[in-house]
Structure formats: structure tokens, C-alpha cells
Amino acid sequence: MASTDTTTKAGPGHAGTVADFASVGSGLDALDAVVTQRNSTTETLRQKVLPPLLGVFLVIALWQGAYSLHVTTAYKLPSPLDVWRAAEDLWYQGTLFSIIWTSVWRGLSGFLVALVIGTPIGLVVARVKPVRAALGPVLSGLQSLPSVAWVPAAVIWLGINDSMMYAVILLGAVPSIANGLVAGIDQVPPLFLRAGRTIGATGLTGARHILLPAALPGYLAGLKQGWAFSWRSLMAAELVASSPDLGLGLGRFLENQREFSDMAGVLLGIILILFVGIAIELLVFTPVERRVLRNRGLLASGK
């Protein structure tokens, strides 16, 4: 009888609680039952390819409009067609791809070396408090220092050669990669670290299997910034330093065109530098970033 009374008294509240749980459960079921479907080729082109193309078309149209309206002299602002002809000249000379590849190879190889150096530095700075107190401000200061400031010192230390180029790249990229990893580790929930210690994942094992995967979003942001600094550092070094032993890269090509007062060539050099930076971002970092977000449930699998 007592049991019957209790059930009767708790009826309205109990019914409300059951309804709440049912609502939450149905919501979770709905989340679990989300059907992810891949976009069609047409939809992908409309969403991802068409907007950038329209943006490029708009820039070229404004550029051509400024040229046609004689906003300034043709010497200072050549037409898009003039720049295209400058690119055609390099193509027929057989030097276009060699100029691009010289800089791309230096930039990527320098970035990979910076990755190998910056990652352990970031780990140590993030996990060892005395080291962080001593080196944290130094890394932040180095990251804010313009890369071109290292070029005169690197020339005196190493001479005008490839070693000087890579030194400037490392000095520009390593602090960014290390700081990105430090920021990512700072955002790792302490519960992850305690769980790792519980299962015996400490030291290098814990760093490899717990710390780095948990800090991956911040680390990836640091890598993207590290590549940007690598590319900027290399362009600064190629602009300033000149030697037949260095070959002809994009930065040196840009400076040569300035010395020849060839504005079409200058604009072509700027466009090629911009193109390489965007291409590396889209072909390397964007797919990796999307995969990380997808694996963490932050991005639908069809996107």
C-alpha cells in the first residue's frame, strides 16, 4: 500500500522527469542518426571553387579598370595582359618552373627542419616551468622580430650561400612552431594528463600518445604560422642576398625586375609568391586541418 501511495504522489513530477529524459534521449538519438552525405561535384564547385574564381575575376576587373582609366602611368601600373606576357616570356625561356621550384624547395625543406627543431623546444617549454620562465618571453620576442632583420647578421656569420638562407628560415619559423605547440598544450584538459599517467603513459610515451594528439589543433595552427614565417623569411633573404651560387628564386627574380624597372615583372613576381603561399595552404594544411576537425567530430564527414 505504501508503495502504491508513493507512486501516486510522485506521479506528476515523475512523469515530467521521464518526459525530460525522453526528450534528451531523442535528441541524442537524432545526433547519432545524422546522415552525412557527400556533396555532388556541382555543389562542391559552386561552394568552393566558384567564390575564389569570382574574387580573382573581380580583382583583375578592378585592375584593368584602373589601367583603362589611367589612374596612374602605365610604367607604374601595367595592365594584366602585360603581366601575362611577362609570364609567357619566362615560360618560353624555360625558366618559370625553375624559378618557382628553387624557392619552393628551400621553403619546404627549411620548414621541415624547423618542424624537427621547434617541436621538442615547444614540448620542453610547455612542460618545464623554469625553462618556460626563461625561454617563453624569448620565443615570443623572436616571433615578433621581422625576419629580414636576421639577413645582414646571417650574411656576416655564414656568407651568401644556402646555409644563410636556411638560417634565416629557421630563425623565423622555429619560434612560431614552438609557440603554437605551447599554446596547444596549454589548452589540453588536465584530466587527459591524469588519465595518461594512470595507464603509465609518462615521459616521451605520454607526450607522443597523450599530449601531442590532444594539443593537435593548437599545434596545427602553429605549423601553419610557421610555414608562413618560413616563406616570408625566405623571400626576405632572397630579396637582400644575391649570388650566382644561390640560383634564381622568386625573391631574387622580384628584386631583379625592380632593378630593371620592369613593373610587369615586379607584379608577376608578387603574384607568383602569393600563388605559392596559397597553394601550399590549400594543398597541405587545409586537408590536414579538415581531417583533424573531422576526427574530433567538429566537421561533418561530407564536408
Sequence and secondary structure as in RCSB ss.txt:
>XXXX:A:sequence
MASTDTTTKAGPGHAGTVADFASVGSGLDALDAVVTQRNSTTETLRQKVLPPLLGVFLVIALWQGAYSLHVTTAY
KLPSPLDVWRAAEDLWYQGTLFSIIWTSVWRGLSGFLVALVIGTPIGLVVARVKPVRAALGPVLSGLQSLPSVAW
VPAAVIWLGINDSMMYAVILLGAVPSIANGLVAGIDQVPPLFLRAGRTIGATGLTGARHILLPAALPGYLAGLKQ
GWAFSWRSLMAAELVASSPDLGLGLGRFLENQREFSDMAGVLLGIILILFVGIAIELLVFTPVERRVLRNRGLLA
SGK
>XXXX:A:secstr
 HHHHHHHHTHHHHHHHHHHHHHHHHHHHHHHT       HHHHIIIIIHHHHHHHHHHHHHHHHHHHTTSS TT
TS  HHHHHHHHHHHHHHT HHHHHHHHHHHHHHHHHHHHHHHHHHHHHHHH HHHHHHHHHHHHHHHHS GGGH
HHHHHHHH SSHHHHHHHHHHHHHHHHHHHHHHHHHTS HHHHHHHHHTT  HHHHIIIIIHHHTHHHHHHHHHH
HHHHHHHHHHHHHHH   GGG   HHHHHHHHHHTT HHHHHHHHHHHHHHHHHHIIIIIHHHHHHHHHHTTSS 
TT 
